[in-house]
């Protein structure tokens, strides 16, 4: 199968201990749509990110995610790798 690129918007909230907790990720059709969706999510959450990830779903091999935009409060970039 050919390589595909997924575009995703992921919101974050803070739990009672003040830690970031990811919300429900939403796949988008384009990078622009993912950025706009993250901006919208940040209005009702602590923050959100838009990112892309390319790879081959058949083999499960993916390149590291590329953060397209961060909006509001989000975890540090090195901590994001655990959510993507």
Residue pairs with C-beta under 8 A, 6 or more apart in sequence:
1 56
1 57
1 58
1 59
2 56
3 54
3 55
3 56
4 54
4 55
4 56
4 57
5 52
5 53
5 54
6 27
6 52
6 53
6 54
7 27
7 28
7 29
7 30
7 31
7 33
7 34
7 50
7 51
7 52
7 68
8 25
8 26
8 27
8 28
8 34
8 50
8 51
8 52
8 53
8 84
9 25
9 26
9 28
9 34
9 35
9 37
9 38
9 41
9 48
9 49
9 50
10 22
10 23
10 25
10 26
10 38
10 41
10 48
10 49
10 50
10 51
10 83
10 84
11 22
11 23
11 24
11 38
11 41
11 42
11 44
11 45
11 46
11 47
11 48
12 20
12 21
12 22
12 23
12 45
12 46
12 47
12 48
12 49
12 72
12 73
12 74
12 75
13 20
13 21
13 23
13 45
13 46
14 20
14 21
14 46
14 73
15 21
20 46
20 73
20 74
20 75
20 79
22 83
23 41
23 45
26 37
26 41
28 34
28 37
28 50
31 50
31 52
31 68
34 50
34 51
34 52
34 68
34 69
35 50
35 68
35 69
37 48
37 50
38 48
38 49
38 50
38 68
38 69
38 70
38 71
39 48
39 69
39 71
41 48
41 71
42 48
42 71
42 72
45 72
46 72
46 73
46 74
47 70
47 71
47 72
47 73
47 74
48 70
48 71
48 72
48 74
49 67
49 68
49 69
49 70
49 71
49 74
49 80
50 67
50 68
50 69
50 71
51 65
51 66
51 67
51 68
51 80
51 84
52 65
52 66
52 68
53 62
53 63
53 64
53 65
53 66
53 84
54 62
54 63
55 61
55 62
55 63
56 62
64 81
65 80
65 81
65 84
67 77
67 80
74 80
75 83
